[in-house]
Amino acid sequence: MVHFAPHVPHGLVDEPITAVLHEASPHQTLSVEVSTIDHEQRRWSRTLDVHADASGRLDLTQASQVDDGLGYDPHGLVHQLTPEEPARWTNQISFTLHPLTILIDVRDPATGDLLAATEFVRAFTGRDVIRHEWRTRTTTANLYQPTQGHDNRAVVVIPGAWGGFDWCNQIAALIASHGRPALALPYFDWRAEYGLPTGIDRIPLEYAQEAVRRLHAKPGIDPNWTSVIGMSKGAEFALAWASHDPSVDELIALSPTLYAWESVRENGTPPARSSWSFHGEPLPFLHFDADEEFYETLDKTLLQKFHDKAVEEAPSDTPARLPVELIKARTLLISQESDTLWPASRMGAEIVQAMQQSGAGAQVEHHIVPGRGHAMFAAGVPANDVDTSARINGLAQTAIWAQVREFLQI
Protein backbone atom coordinates (compact mmCIF):
# COMPACT_ATOMS: atom_id res chain seq x y z
CA MET A 1 0.00 0.00 0.00
CA VAL A 2 1.30 3.44 -0.92
CA HIS A 3 2.34 5.35 2.19
CA PHE A 4 4.49 8.25 3.34
CA ALA A 5 7.77 7.63 5.13
CA PRO A 6 7.71 8.67 8.81
CA HIS A 7 8.47 12.35 9.24
CA VAL A 8 8.33 15.12 11.83
CA PRO A 9 5.18 17.07 10.91
CA HIS A 10 5.89 20.26 12.88
CA GLY A 11 8.64 22.78 12.22
CA LEU A 12 9.45 26.37 11.35
CA VAL A 13 8.24 27.74 8.04
CA ASP A 14 11.77 27.99 6.66
CA GLU A 15 12.44 24.29 7.27
CA PRO A 16 11.98 22.47 3.94
CA ILE A 17 9.29 19.81 3.75
CA THR A 18 10.60 16.29 3.15
CA ALA A 19 7.82 14.04 1.85
CA VAL A 20 8.77 10.61 0.51
CA LEU A 21 6.34 7.97 -0.76
CA HIS A 22 6.99 4.24 -0.57
CA GLU A 23 5.44 1.06 -2.01
CA ALA A 24 3.94 2.51 -5.14
CA SER A 25 4.09 0.22 -8.16
CA PRO A 26 7.32 0.51 -10.17
CA HIS A 27 7.12 3.65 -12.33
CA GLN A 28 3.51 4.21 -11.25
CA THR A 29 1.95 7.52 -12.31
CA LEU A 30 0.46 9.44 -9.41
CA SER A 31 -1.46 12.69 -9.04
CA VAL A 32 -0.24 14.76 -6.09
CA GLU A 33 -2.10 17.81 -4.81
CA VAL A 34 -0.35 20.14 -2.36
CA SER A 35 -2.54 22.78 -0.72
CA THR A 36 -3.00 25.14 2.21
CA ILE A 37 -5.65 27.53 3.50
CA ASP A 38 -4.29 30.90 4.57
CA HIS A 39 -5.39 33.17 7.42
CA GLU A 40 -7.98 34.83 5.17
CA GLN A 41 -9.46 31.46 4.14
CA ARG A 42 -8.01 31.61 0.64
CA ARG A 43 -6.96 28.30 -0.84
CA TRP A 44 -3.51 27.87 -2.35
CA SER A 45 -2.74 24.71 -4.33
CA ARG A 46 -0.71 22.94 -6.96
CA THR A 47 -1.24 19.56 -8.65
CA LEU A 48 1.67 17.46 -9.91
CA ASP A 49 1.59 14.41 -12.17
CA VAL A 50 4.61 12.40 -11.08
CA HIS A 51 6.12 8.93 -11.42
CA ALA A 52 7.55 6.56 -8.84
CA ASP A 53 10.97 5.08 -9.53
CA ALA A 54 11.72 1.43 -10.30
CA SER A 55 11.51 0.56 -6.59
CA GLY A 56 8.16 2.32 -6.09
CA ARG A 57 9.74 5.22 -4.20
CA LEU A 58 8.99 8.89 -4.87
CA ASP A 59 10.64 11.97 -3.30
CA LEU A 60 8.01 14.69 -3.74
CA THR A 61 10.42 17.57 -3.11
CA GLN A 62 12.62 16.28 -5.90
CA ALA A 63 9.58 15.67 -8.09
CA SER A 64 8.39 19.26 -7.56
CA GLN A 65 11.47 20.69 -9.27
CA VAL A 66 11.15 22.20 -12.73
CA ASP A 67 13.64 21.17 -15.41
CA ASP A 68 14.40 24.72 -16.53
CA GLY A 69 18.08 24.98 -15.64
CA LEU A 70 17.42 27.55 -12.90
CA GLY A 71 18.42 25.37 -9.97
CA TYR A 72 17.10 23.30 -7.10
CA ASP A 73 14.60 24.78 -4.64
CA PRO A 74 14.29 22.78 -1.40
CA HIS A 75 11.01 24.63 -0.75
CA GLY A 76 9.61 23.85 -4.18
CA LEU A 77 6.52 22.04 -2.86
CA VAL A 78 5.36 25.17 -1.03
CA HIS A 79 6.84 28.02 -3.04
CA GLN A 80 4.92 27.08 -6.17
CA LEU A 81 1.49 27.00 -4.56
CA THR A 82 -0.78 29.53 -6.23
CA PRO A 83 -3.85 31.25 -4.77
CA GLU A 84 -7.35 30.95 -6.16
CA GLU A 85 -7.44 34.76 -6.26
CA PRO A 86 -4.16 36.14 -7.65
CA ALA A 87 -2.67 39.19 -5.92
CA ARG A 88 -1.98 42.39 -7.84
CA TRP A 89 0.85 43.82 -5.80
CA THR A 90 2.36 41.29 -3.45
CA ASN A 91 1.98 38.05 -1.55
CA GLN A 92 -0.49 38.74 1.26
CA ILE A 93 0.22 35.40 2.95
CA SER A 94 3.54 36.91 4.01
CA PHE A 95 1.81 39.21 6.48
CA THR A 96 0.54 36.60 8.93
CA LEU A 97 1.87 34.70 11.94
CA HIS A 98 -0.82 32.04 11.47
CA PRO A 99 0.91 28.64 11.01
CA LEU A 100 0.70 27.11 7.56
CA THR A 101 -0.81 23.63 7.39
CA ILE A 102 0.43 22.02 4.19
CA LEU A 103 -1.80 19.15 3.01
CA ILE A 104 -0.55 16.54 0.56
CA ASP A 105 -3.00 14.16 -1.12
CA VAL A 106 -1.84 11.39 -3.45
CA ARG A 107 -4.42 9.95 -5.86
CA ASP A 108 -4.71 7.47 -8.67
CA PRO A 109 -5.06 9.74 -11.73
CA ALA A 110 -7.27 7.18 -13.50
CA THR A 111 -9.85 6.66 -10.75
CA GLY A 112 -9.35 9.64 -8.46
CA ASP A 113 -9.03 7.28 -5.49
CA LEU A 114 -7.06 8.63 -2.53
CA LEU A 115 -3.98 6.47 -2.03
CA ALA A 116 -2.15 8.37 0.73
CA ALA A 117 -2.34 11.67 2.58
CA THR A 118 -0.26 13.59 5.08
CA GLU A 119 0.19 17.09 6.44
CA PHE A 120 2.94 19.37 7.66
CA VAL A 121 2.51 22.32 10.01
CA ARG A 122 4.96 25.16 9.55
CA ALA A 123 5.06 27.92 12.19
CA PHE A 124 6.61 31.38 12.14
CA THR A 125 7.24 31.46 15.88
CA GLY A 126 9.23 28.80 17.72
CA ARG A 127 7.92 27.34 20.96
CA ASP A 128 10.68 28.94 23.02
CA VAL A 129 9.95 32.49 21.79
CA ILE A 130 8.09 34.98 23.97
CA ARG A 131 6.38 38.01 22.45
CA HIS A 132 6.27 41.29 24.37
CA GLU A 133 3.87 43.92 23.01
CA TRP A 134 4.87 47.55 23.36
CA ARG A 135 2.04 50.06 22.99
CA THR A 136 3.16 53.39 24.41
CA ARG A 137 2.98 57.00 23.37
CA THR A 138 6.49 56.83 21.90
CA THR A 139 6.82 53.23 20.69
CA THR A 140 4.61 50.68 18.97
CA ALA A 141 6.47 47.39 18.58
CA ASN A 142 6.53 43.66 19.24
CA LEU A 143 9.65 42.18 20.82
CA TYR A 144 10.28 38.50 20.08
CA GLN A 145 12.70 37.08 22.61
CA PRO A 146 14.00 33.49 22.60
CA THR A 147 14.30 31.83 25.98
CA GLN A 148 16.98 29.42 24.76
CA GLY A 149 19.11 31.75 22.63
CA HIS A 150 22.78 32.41 23.30
CA ASP A 151 23.13 35.50 21.10
CA ASN A 152 21.49 38.50 22.76
CA ARG A 153 22.28 41.01 20.00
CA ALA A 154 18.82 42.22 19.01
CA VAL A 155 17.69 42.90 15.45
CA VAL A 156 15.25 45.73 14.66
CA VAL A 157 12.94 44.76 11.77
CA ILE A 158 11.46 47.65 9.76
CA PRO A 159 8.64 46.93 7.26
CA GLY A 160 7.94 48.44 3.87
CA ALA A 161 5.03 50.52 2.65
CA TRP A 162 2.23 48.08 3.57
CA GLY A 163 1.94 49.57 7.03
CA GLY A 164 1.42 48.22 10.52
CA PHE A 165 3.06 44.94 11.50
CA ASP A 166 2.83 43.48 7.99
CA TRP A 167 6.04 41.59 7.10
CA CYS A 168 8.03 42.75 10.14
CA ASN A 169 6.14 40.51 12.60
CA GLN A 170 6.87 37.44 10.50
CA ILE A 171 10.55 38.22 9.96
CA ALA A 172 11.14 39.19 13.60
CA ALA A 173 9.45 36.01 14.83
CA LEU A 174 11.61 33.84 12.56
CA ILE A 175 14.84 35.61 13.55
CA ALA A 176 13.99 35.06 17.22
CA SER A 177 13.08 31.45 16.52
CA HIS A 178 16.62 30.99 15.23
CA GLY A 179 18.14 32.43 18.39
CA ARG A 180 18.43 36.23 18.25
CA PRO A 181 15.93 38.63 19.83
CA ALA A 182 14.12 40.75 17.25
CA LEU A 183 11.93 43.85 17.44
CA ALA A 184 9.16 44.30 14.86
CA LEU A 185 8.96 48.09 14.54
CA PRO A 186 6.16 49.58 12.42
CA TYR A 187 6.30 53.33 11.89
CA PHE A 188 3.00 54.02 10.13
CA ASP A 189 -0.29 52.24 9.54
CA TRP A 190 -2.79 52.84 6.74
CA ARG A 191 -5.51 51.21 8.84
CA ALA A 192 -4.96 53.44 11.89
CA GLU A 193 -5.06 50.47 14.28
CA TYR A 194 -2.09 51.31 16.49
CA GLY A 195 -2.10 55.08 16.89
CA LEU A 196 0.67 55.45 14.31
CA PRO A 197 0.74 57.98 11.46
CA THR A 198 -1.45 56.91 8.53
CA GLY A 199 1.16 57.86 5.93
CA ILE A 200 4.95 57.87 5.53
CA ASP A 201 5.28 61.58 6.05
CA ARG A 202 8.29 63.11 7.84
CA ILE A 203 8.71 60.09 10.11
CA PRO A 204 11.43 61.02 12.65
CA LEU A 205 14.54 58.86 12.56
CA GLU A 206 14.53 59.42 16.32
CA TYR A 207 11.52 57.08 16.47
CA ALA A 208 13.88 54.15 15.81
CA GLN A 209 16.49 55.52 18.21
CA GLU A 210 13.92 55.77 21.01
CA ALA A 211 12.79 52.18 20.35
CA VAL A 212 16.41 51.02 20.58
CA ARG A 213 16.92 52.83 23.88
CA ARG A 214 13.98 50.94 25.33
CA LEU A 215 15.19 47.72 23.73
CA HIS A 216 18.65 48.08 25.26
CA ALA A 217 17.12 48.52 28.71
CA LYS A 218 15.37 45.14 28.44
CA PRO A 219 16.94 42.27 30.45
CA GLY A 220 18.60 39.72 28.21
CA ILE A 221 19.37 42.23 25.43
CA ASP A 222 22.92 43.35 24.60
CA PRO A 223 22.84 47.10 25.40
CA ASN A 224 25.86 47.79 23.21
CA TRP A 225 24.68 46.36 19.90
CA THR A 226 22.15 47.48 17.29
CA SER A 227 21.22 45.50 14.19
CA VAL A 228 18.55 46.54 11.70
CA ILE A 229 16.91 44.92 8.68
CA GLY A 230 14.48 46.72 6.40
CA MET A 231 12.82 45.99 3.08
CA SER A 232 11.86 48.49 0.38
CA LYS A 233 10.59 51.59 2.19
CA GLY A 234 11.89 49.97 5.36
CA ALA A 235 15.32 49.67 3.71
CA GLU A 236 15.13 53.39 2.96
CA PHE A 237 14.34 54.07 6.64
CA ALA A 238 17.18 51.77 7.75
CA LEU A 239 19.74 53.34 5.40
CA ALA A 240 18.68 56.86 6.40
CA TRP A 241 18.94 55.93 10.08
CA ALA A 242 22.37 54.29 9.75
CA SER A 243 23.60 57.24 7.66
CA HIS A 244 22.79 59.59 10.54
CA ASP A 245 23.58 57.34 13.51
CA PRO A 246 27.04 55.74 13.86
CA SER A 247 25.79 53.51 16.70
CA VAL A 248 24.10 51.13 14.23
CA ASP A 249 26.39 48.08 14.14
CA GLU A 250 24.77 45.83 11.56
CA LEU A 251 22.51 46.70 8.62
CA ILE A 252 20.58 44.66 6.06
CA ALA A 253 18.79 46.56 3.28
CA LEU A 254 16.54 44.47 1.02
CA SER A 255 15.79 46.31 -2.24
CA PRO A 256 17.94 49.29 -1.20
CA THR A 257 17.79 52.91 -2.29
CA LEU A 258 20.48 55.58 -2.43
CA TYR A 259 17.92 58.36 -2.00
CA ALA A 260 15.28 59.58 0.39
CA TRP A 261 11.94 59.75 -1.42
CA GLU A 262 8.86 61.87 -1.15
CA SER A 263 6.19 60.97 1.38
CA VAL A 264 3.75 58.14 0.74
CA ARG A 265 0.30 59.62 1.25
CA GLU A 266 -3.19 58.36 0.56
CA ASN A 267 -4.15 59.36 -2.99
CA GLY A 268 -0.95 61.40 -3.22
CA THR A 269 -2.59 64.38 -1.54
CA PRO A 270 -0.39 67.45 -2.16
CA PRO A 271 1.93 68.90 -1.24
CA ALA A 272 4.77 66.39 -1.59
CA ARG A 273 6.87 66.22 1.55
CA SER A 274 9.82 64.18 2.75
CA SER A 275 9.25 60.68 4.08
CA TRP A 276 11.72 61.28 6.93
CA SER A 277 12.94 63.92 9.35
CA PHE A 278 15.89 64.26 11.72
CA HIS A 279 16.31 66.76 14.54
CA GLY A 280 12.99 68.27 13.50
CA GLU A 281 14.06 68.96 9.92
CA PRO A 282 12.75 67.02 6.89
CA LEU A 283 15.38 65.13 4.93
CA PRO A 284 15.82 66.35 1.34
CA PHE A 285 14.02 63.99 -1.03
CA LEU A 286 13.50 62.96 -4.63
CA HIS A 287 10.08 63.66 -6.07
CA PHE A 288 8.37 61.13 -8.34
CA ASP A 289 5.67 62.32 -10.70
CA ALA A 290 2.91 59.90 -9.74
CA ASP A 291 -0.10 61.13 -11.67
CA GLU A 292 -3.85 60.76 -11.45
CA GLU A 293 -3.75 57.62 -13.61
CA PHE A 294 -1.54 55.87 -11.05
CA TYR A 295 -3.79 56.68 -8.10
CA GLU A 296 -6.84 55.55 -10.08
CA THR A 297 -5.34 52.27 -11.31
CA LEU A 298 -2.57 51.54 -8.73
CA ASP A 299 -0.60 50.21 -11.69
CA LYS A 300 2.79 49.30 -10.23
CA THR A 301 4.52 49.56 -13.61
CA LEU A 302 3.74 53.28 -13.56
CA LEU A 303 5.35 53.64 -10.14
CA GLN A 304 8.46 51.89 -11.47
CA LYS A 305 8.56 54.35 -14.36
CA PHE A 306 8.31 57.33 -12.00
CA HIS A 307 11.14 56.06 -9.77
CA ASP A 308 13.41 55.19 -12.70
CA LYS A 309 12.90 58.63 -14.24
CA ALA A 310 13.65 60.40 -10.96
CA VAL A 311 16.90 58.46 -10.47
CA GLU A 312 17.99 59.05 -14.06
CA GLU A 313 17.40 62.79 -13.78
CA ALA A 314 18.84 63.28 -10.27
CA PRO A 315 22.04 65.38 -10.36
CA SER A 316 25.09 63.77 -8.79
CA ASP A 317 25.11 66.36 -6.01
CA THR A 318 21.40 66.18 -5.16
CA PRO A 319 20.82 66.70 -1.43
CA ALA A 320 18.26 63.87 -1.63
CA ARG A 321 21.15 61.40 -1.80
CA LEU A 322 21.56 59.66 1.56
CA PRO A 323 25.04 60.17 3.10
CA VAL A 324 25.73 56.44 3.03
CA GLU A 325 29.49 57.03 3.16
CA LEU A 326 28.97 57.86 6.85
CA ILE A 327 27.55 54.41 7.64
CA LYS A 328 29.69 52.59 10.22
CA ALA A 329 27.64 49.39 10.24
CA ARG A 330 28.62 46.09 8.71
CA THR A 331 26.22 46.13 5.77
CA LEU A 332 24.45 43.63 3.52
CA LEU A 333 22.50 44.84 0.49
CA ILE A 334 20.30 42.45 -1.51
CA SER A 335 18.54 43.33 -4.74
CA GLN A 336 17.02 41.42 -7.62
CA GLU A 337 18.31 41.65 -11.17
CA SER A 338 15.17 43.40 -12.36
CA ASP A 339 13.46 45.41 -9.63
CA THR A 340 9.85 46.30 -10.33
CA LEU A 341 9.62 49.43 -8.17
CA TRP A 342 12.94 51.27 -8.25
CA PRO A 343 16.43 50.50 -9.66
CA ALA A 344 17.67 48.73 -6.52
CA SER A 345 20.62 46.88 -8.06
CA ARG A 346 21.99 50.08 -9.60
CA MET A 347 21.54 52.05 -6.37
CA GLY A 348 22.99 49.17 -4.34
CA ALA A 349 26.15 49.26 -6.46
CA GLU A 350 26.42 53.02 -5.92
CA ILE A 351 26.02 52.56 -2.15
CA VAL A 352 28.85 50.01 -2.15
CA GLN A 353 31.08 52.35 -4.12
CA ALA A 354 30.39 55.28 -1.80
CA MET A 355 30.98 53.24 1.35
CA GLN A 356 34.19 51.67 0.05
CA GLN A 357 35.62 55.00 -1.07
CA SER A 358 34.75 56.82 2.14
CA GLY A 359 37.57 55.37 4.21
CA ALA A 360 35.17 54.74 7.10
CA GLY A 361 36.15 51.08 7.06
CA ALA A 362 32.63 49.65 7.16
CA GLN A 363 32.31 46.20 5.61
CA VAL A 364 29.71 46.16 2.83
CA GLU A 365 28.54 43.47 0.43
CA HIS A 366 25.90 43.55 -2.28
CA HIS A 367 24.19 40.41 -3.56
CA ILE A 368 22.14 40.57 -6.75
CA VAL A 369 19.68 37.68 -6.88
CA PRO A 370 18.33 36.42 -10.21
CA GLY A 371 14.70 37.34 -10.60
CA ARG A 372 12.22 40.07 -11.27
CA GLY A 373 10.68 41.61 -8.19
CA HIS A 374 10.93 44.09 -5.35
CA ALA A 375 9.36 42.58 -2.24
CA MET A 376 11.39 39.91 -0.44
CA PHE A 377 10.03 37.25 1.90
CA ALA A 378 11.23 34.37 4.05
CA ALA A 379 11.86 30.98 2.50
CA GLY A 380 9.00 28.51 2.91
CA VAL A 381 6.18 31.00 2.29
CA PRO A 382 4.19 30.48 -0.95
CA ALA A 383 5.93 32.69 -3.47
CA ASN A 384 2.99 33.69 -5.68
CA ASP A 385 3.45 34.83 -9.28
CA VAL A 386 3.47 38.60 -8.77
CA ASP A 387 5.91 40.21 -11.28
CA THR A 388 7.20 36.83 -12.49
CA SER A 389 6.59 33.10 -12.01
CA ALA A 390 6.21 31.51 -8.59
CA ARG A 391 9.15 29.30 -9.55
CA ILE A 392 11.51 32.27 -9.99
CA ASN A 393 10.11 34.10 -6.97
CA GLY A 394 10.57 30.95 -4.89
CA LEU A 395 14.19 30.51 -5.91
CA ALA A 396 14.80 34.17 -5.03
CA GLN A 397 13.19 33.71 -1.59
CA THR A 398 15.38 30.69 -0.87
CA ALA A 399 18.56 32.54 -1.87
CA ILE A 400 17.68 35.79 -0.08
CA TRP A 401 16.68 34.17 3.20
CA ALA A 402 19.83 32.02 3.21
CA GLN A 403 21.95 35.17 2.81
CA VAL A 404 20.07 36.96 5.59
CA ARG A 405 20.52 34.03 7.97
CA GLU A 406 24.21 33.70 7.15
CA PHE A 407 24.80 37.42 7.69
CA LEU A 408 22.96 37.40 11.03
CA GLN A 409 24.63 34.11 12.00
CA ILE A 410 21.34 32.42 12.84
Backbone hydrogen bonds, N-H to C=O, Kabsch-Sander energy under -0.5 kcal/mol:
donor,donor_aa,acceptor,acceptor_aa,energy
3,H,22,H,-1.9
5,A,20,V,-3.0
11,G,121,V,-1.6
13,V,123,A,-2.6
15,E,12,L,-1.9
19,A,17,I,-0.6
20,V,18,T,-0.5
21,L,58,L,-3.2
22,H,3,H,-2.9
24,A,56,G,-2.2
27,H,53,D,-2.0
28,Q,25,S,-2.4
30,L,50,V,-3.0
31,S,107,R,-2.6
32,V,30,L,-0.6
32,V,48,L,-3.2
33,E,31,S,-0.5
33,E,105,D,-2.6
34,V,32,V,-0.5
34,V,46,R,-2.8
35,S,103,L,-2.2
36,T,44,W,-2.1
38,D,42,R,-2.6
41,Q,38,D,-2.1
44,W,36,T,-2.8
45,S,82,T,-2.2
46,R,34,V,-1.9
48,L,32,V,-3.3
50,V,30,L,-2.6
50,V,48,L,-0.7
52,A,28,Q,-2.5
53,D,57,R,-2.7
56,G,53,D,-1.8
58,L,21,L,-2.1
60,L,19,A,-2.6
60,L,58,L,-0.8
61,T,19,A,-0.5
63,A,59,D,-2.4
64,S,60,L,-1.4
65,Q,62,Q,-1.3
68,D,66,V,-2.2
76,G,73,D,-2.0
78,V,75,H,-1.1
79,H,75,H,-3.1
80,Q,76,G,-1.4
81,L,78,V,-1.9
82,T,45,S,-1.9
84,E,43,R,-1.8
92,Q,90,T,-1.0
94,S,91,N,-2.1
95,F,92,Q,-1.7
96,T,93,I,-1.0
100,L,122,R,-3.0
101,T,99,P,-0.6
102,I,100,L,-0.7
102,I,120,F,-3.5
103,L,35,S,-2.9
103,L,101,T,-0.7
104,I,118,T,-2.7
105,D,33,E,-2.5
106,V,116,A,-3.0
107,R,31,S,-3.0
108,D,113,D,-2.3
112,G,108,D,-3.2
115,L,106,V,-3.3
115,L,113,D,-0.5
116,A,106,V,-1.5
118,T,104,I,-2.0
120,F,102,I,-2.3
121,V,9,P,-2.7
122,R,100,L,-3.2
122,R,120,F,-0.5
123,A,11,G,-2.7
123,A,121,V,-0.5
124,F,97,L,-0.5
129,V,126,G,-1.5
130,I,145,Q,-2.5
132,H,130,I,-0.5
132,H,143,L,-2.9
133,E,131,R,-0.5
134,W,132,H,-0.5
134,W,141,A,-3.3
135,R,133,E,-0.6
136,T,139,T,-2.8
141,A,134,W,-2.2
142,N,184,A,-1.8
143,L,132,H,-3.1
144,Y,142,N,-0.6
144,Y,182,A,-3.3
145,Q,130,I,-2.9
145,Q,143,L,-0.6
147,T,128,D,-3.1
151,D,179,G,-0.9
152,N,150,H,-0.6
154,A,152,N,-0.9
155,V,181,P,-2.0
156,V,227,S,-3.0
157,V,183,L,-3.4
158,I,156,V,-0.6
158,I,229,I,-2.9
163,G,160,G,-0.9
164,G,188,F,-2.9
166,D,163,G,-1.3
168,C,166,D,-2.3
169,N,165,F,-2.1
171,I,167,W,-2.3
172,A,168,C,-2.6
173,A,169,N,-2.4
174,L,170,Q,-1.9
175,I,171,I,-2.5
176,A,172,A,-2.4
177,S,173,A,-2.0
178,H,174,L,-1.1
178,H,175,I,-0.7
179,G,176,A,-1.8
180,R,175,I,-1.7
182,A,144,Y,-2.4
183,L,155,V,-2.9
184,A,142,N,-2.9
184,A,182,A,-0.6
185,L,157,V,-2.8
185,L,183,L,-0.7
189,D,197,P,-3.0
192,A,189,D,-1.5
200,I,264,V,-2.1
201,D,199,G,-1.4
202,R,274,S,-2.3
203,I,275,S,-3.2
205,L,277,S,-2.6
207,Y,204,P,-1.6
208,A,205,L,-0.9
209,Q,205,L,-1.4
210,E,206,E,-2.8
211,A,207,Y,-1.7
212,V,208,A,-2.2
213,R,209,Q,-2.0
214,R,210,E,-1.9
215,L,211,A,-2.4
216,H,212,V,-3.0
217,A,213,R,-0.9
218,K,215,L,-1.6
221,I,218,K,-1.5
222,D,152,N,-3.0
225,W,222,D,-1.0
227,S,154,A,-1.3
228,V,250,E,-2.0
229,I,156,V,-2.8
230,G,252,I,-2.2
231,M,158,I,-1.2
232,S,254,L,-2.8
234,G,231,M,-2.6
236,E,232,S,-2.0
237,F,233,K,-2.1
238,A,234,G,-2.6
239,L,235,A,-2.8
240,A,236,E,-2.4
241,W,237,F,-2.8
242,A,238,A,-2.7
243,S,239,L,-1.8
244,H,240,A,-0.9
244,H,241,W,-1.0
245,D,241,W,-0.8
248,V,245,D,-1.5
249,D,226,T,-2.3
250,E,226,T,-1.6
251,L,330,R,-2.8
252,I,228,V,-2.4
253,A,332,L,-2.6
254,L,230,G,-2.8
254,L,252,I,-0.5
255,S,253,A,-0.5
255,S,334,I,-3.3
260,A,320,A,-2.3
262,E,286,L,-1.6
263,S,273,R,-3.9
264,V,200,I,-1.5
265,R,263,S,-0.7
268,G,265,R,-2.4
269,T,266,E,-1.4
275,S,261,W,-1.5
277,S,203,I,-2.0
278,F,281,E,-2.6
281,E,278,F,-1.7
283,L,276,W,-2.5
286,L,260,A,-2.6
290,A,288,F,-2.1
295,Y,291,D,-1.7
296,E,292,E,-1.7
297,T,293,E,-2.4
298,L,294,F,-3.9
300,K,298,L,-0.7
302,L,299,D,-1.1
303,L,299,D,-1.1
304,Q,300,K,-2.2
305,K,301,T,-1.9
306,F,302,L,-2.3
307,H,303,L,-2.3
308,D,304,Q,-2.8
309,K,305,K,-2.2
310,A,306,F,-2.0
311,V,307,H,-2.4
312,E,308,D,-2.4
313,E,309,K,-2.0
314,A,310,A,-0.8
314,A,311,V,-0.6
318,T,315,P,-1.9
321,R,318,T,-1.6
322,L,258,L,-2.9
324,V,322,L,-2.5
326,L,323,P,-2.1
327,I,324,V,-1.8
330,R,249,D,-2.4
331,T,363,Q,-3.2
332,L,251,L,-2.7
333,L,365,E,-2.7
334,I,253,A,-2.1
335,S,367,H,-2.4
337,E,369,V,-2.2
338,S,371,G,-2.0
339,D,337,E,-0.5
341,L,342,W,-0.5
344,A,342,W,-2.5
347,M,343,P,-2.4
348,G,344,A,-3.0
349,A,345,S,-2.0
350,E,346,R,-1.7
351,I,347,M,-2.1
352,V,348,G,-2.3
353,Q,349,A,-2.2
354,A,350,E,-2.3
355,M,351,I,-2.6
356,Q,352,V,-2.7
357,Q,353,Q,-1.9
358,S,354,A,-0.8
359,G,355,M,-0.5
365,E,331,T,-1.8
367,H,333,L,-3.0
368,I,366,H,-0.5
369,V,335,S,-3.2
369,V,367,H,-0.6
373,G,338,S,-1.2
381,V,378,A,-1.1
383,A,79,H,-1.7
384,N,79,H,-0.6
384,N,81,L,-0.7
388,T,386,V,-1.2
393,N,389,S,-2.6
394,G,390,A,-2.6
395,L,391,R,-2.1
396,A,392,I,-2.2
397,Q,393,N,-2.5
398,T,394,G,-2.3
399,A,395,L,-2.2
400,I,396,A,-3.0
401,W,397,Q,-2.6
402,A,398,T,-1.7
403,Q,399,A,-1.8
404,V,400,I,-2.3
405,R,401,W,-2.6
406,E,402,A,-2.2
407,F,403,Q,-2.3
408,L,404,V,-2.4
409,Q,405,R,-0.8
410,I,405,R,-2.3
